[in-house]
Amino acid sequence: MRKAGVPYFPLYELRHTFATRLSTGGVADHFVTQMLRQGDAGVFKRYRQAKLNMMLEALDRLDRRANNEHQENSGTAKPI
């Protein structure tokens, strides 16, 4: 990795990224657990939490955008 100029990171992060992306992409939790060869579904809670956080962040962005559009349409938006 040093020769390739890739900064150090724990390889376990690849597993976490893989599981999180599958989960946020709509793959059912039990399939993700099987793909990870994870016998204990309790460990998968970590990935579900990441999925939940991403969903909450997306809803927050959508809410902010809707509020901004509402302000622009009602004439109460502050000039930039």
Buried (B, 14 or more C-beta within 10 A) or exposed (E): EEEEEEEEEEEEEEEBEBBBBBBBEEEEBEEBBEEBEBEEEEEBEEBBEBBEEEEEEEEEEEEEEEEEEEEEEEEEEEEE
